[in-house]
Amino acid sequence: MESLNYTLDKSLSDLKGTDAYIHGGTVEGLFREMGNAFVRTGKQPTVPQMWNVYREVRRRIPAILEVCGKGSLFRAKVFTEIFVAANAASEAIVK
């Protein structure tokens, strides 16, 4: 995915011929394009449900950082804890 149109060639030249999902650099745009990119049968979250999961995970970030000894959200342990929180929130919100 890319935040702006026509930047895929600059970012990843080996993906030429692949349609980019342009999210415009917004969370709402990202949710919209994730829904387009990851279509599946069965449980498919709506954009409002994705917002609810996002808010729940954002609420948990300070506690996750505290448990993991602070640092970046992109450190392996922190990222794993965020994934676990997102999965739990998704299971509760997306029916």
C-alpha contacts under 8 A as a table, 3 or more apart, distances in Angstrom:
res1	aa1	res2	aa2	distance
1	M	20	A	5.80
1	M	21	Y	5.15
1	M	22	I	6.27
1	M	23	H	7.26
2	E	5	N	7.03
2	E	7	T	6.93
2	E	8	L	6.62
2	E	20	A	6.79
2	E	21	Y	6.57
2	E	22	I	5.41
2	E	23	H	6.51
2	E	24	G	7.59
2	E	25	G	7.82
3	S	22	I	5.80
3	S	23	H	5.24
3	S	24	G	4.53
3	S	25	G	4.39
3	S	26	T	7.82
4	L	7	T	6.19
4	L	22	I	6.13
4	L	23	H	7.22
4	L	24	G	5.49
4	L	25	G	7.08
5	N	8	L	7.55
5	N	20	A	7.99
5	N	22	I	5.99
5	N	24	G	7.86
6	Y	9	D	6.91
7	T	10	K	5.36
7	T	11	S	6.25
8	L	11	S	5.05
8	L	12	L	5.83
8	L	13	S	7.10
8	L	15	L	7.71
8	L	16	K	7.91
8	L	20	A	6.93
9	D	12	L	5.59
9	D	13	S	4.72
9	D	15	L	7.45
9	D	16	K	6.58
10	K	13	S	6.17
12	L	15	L	5.80
12	L	16	K	7.84
13	S	16	K	5.86
15	L	18	T	5.62
21	Y	33	E	5.70
21	Y	36	N	7.84
21	Y	37	A	7.18
22	I	29	G	7.69
22	I	30	L	7.99
22	I	33	E	6.92
23	H	26	T	6.38
23	H	27	V	7.95
23	H	28	E	7.85
23	H	29	G	4.24
23	H	30	L	4.84
23	H	32	R	7.39
23	H	33	E	6.04
24	G	29	G	6.02
24	G	30	L	7.69
25	G	29	G	6.91
25	G	30	L	7.31
26	T	29	G	5.06
26	T	30	L	6.13
27	V	30	L	4.98
27	V	31	F	6.22
28	E	31	F	5.16
28	E	32	R	6.21
28	E	47	V	7.64
29	G	32	R	5.02
29	G	33	E	6.15
30	L	33	E	5.21
30	L	34	M	5.96
31	F	34	M	5.06
31	F	35	G	6.24
31	F	47	V	5.99
31	F	50	M	6.77
32	R	35	G	5.25
32	R	36	N	6.56
32	R	47	V	6.56
33	E	36	N	4.85
33	E	37	A	6.00
34	M	37	A	4.99
34	M	38	F	5.79
35	G	38	F	5.54
35	G	39	V	6.12
35	G	44	Q	7.98
35	G	45	P	7.80
35	G	46	T	7.73
35	G	47	V	7.77
36	N	39	V	5.98
39	V	44	Q	7.42
40	R	43	K	7.70
40	R	44	Q	6.69
41	T	44	Q	7.13
43	K	94	V	7.26
43	K	95	K	6.98
44	Q	94	V	7.69
45	P	49	Q	5.83
45	P	50	M	6.34
45	P	94	V	5.83
46	T	49	Q	5.11
46	T	50	M	6.24
47	V	50	M	4.97
47	V	51	W	6.27
48	P	51	W	5.02
48	P	52	N	6.38
49	Q	52	N	5.02
49	Q	53	V	6.31
49	Q	93	I	6.50
49	Q	94	V	6.43
50	M	53	V	5.10
50	M	54	Y	6.04
51	W	54	Y	4.96
51	W	55	R	6.13
52	N	55	R	5.17
52	N	56	E	6.21
52	N	93	I	7.34
53	V	56	E	5.14
53	V	57	V	6.18
53	V	86	A	6.44
53	V	89	A	5.50
53	V	90	S	5.87
53	V	93	I	6.99
54	Y	57	V	5.23
54	Y	58	R	6.09
54	Y	86	A	7.57
55	R	58	R	5.05
55	R	59	R	6.12
56	E	59	R	5.11
56	E	60	R	6.50
56	E	86	A	7.83
56	E	89	A	6.68
57	V	60	R	5.10
57	V	61	I	6.34
57	V	82	I	6.94
57	V	85	A	6.08
57	V	86	A	5.83
57	V	89	A	7.35
58	R	61	I	5.24
59	R	62	P	7.25
60	R	63	A	5.57
60	R	64	I	6.24
60	R	85	A	7.58
61	I	64	I	5.01
61	I	65	L	6.08
61	I	82	I	7.39
62	P	65	L	5.19
62	P	66	E	6.17
63	A	66	E	4.99
63	A	67	V	6.19
64	I	67	V	5.23
64	I	68	C	6.15
64	I	78	V	6.69
64	I	81	E	6.61
64	I	82	I	7.30
65	L	68	C	5.11
65	L	69	G	6.06
65	L	70	K	4.50
65	L	71	G	6.87
65	L	73	L	7.63
65	L	78	V	6.61
66	E	69	G	5.28
66	E	70	K	5.40
67	V	70	K	7.48
68	C	71	G	7.85
68	C	77	K	6.77
68	C	78	V	6.16
71	G	75	R	7.20
72	S	75	R	5.57
72	S	78	V	7.46
73	L	78	V	5.66
73	L	79	F	6.00
74	F	78	V	6.59
74	F	79	F	5.55
75	R	78	V	5.41
75	R	79	F	5.93
76	A	79	F	5.16
76	A	80	T	6.11
77	K	80	T	5.09
77	K	81	E	6.28
78	V	81	E	5.13
78	V	82	I	6.19
79	F	82	I	5.03
79	F	83	F	6.16
80	T	83	F	5.01
80	T	84	V	6.28
81	E	84	V	5.03
81	E	85	A	6.18
82	I	85	A	5.03
82	I	86	A	6.03
83	F	86	A	5.07
83	F	87	N	6.05
84	V	87	N	5.12
84	V	88	A	6.20
85	A	88	A	5.18
85	A	89	A	6.11
86	A	89	A	5.08
86	A	90	S	5.93
87	N	90	S	5.03
87	N	91	E	6.13
88	A	91	E	5.17
88	A	92	A	6.37
89	A	92	A	5.17
89	A	93	I	6.03
90	S	93	I	5.10
90	S	94	V	5.42
91	E	94	V	5.77
91	E	95	K	7.14
92	A	95	K	7.21
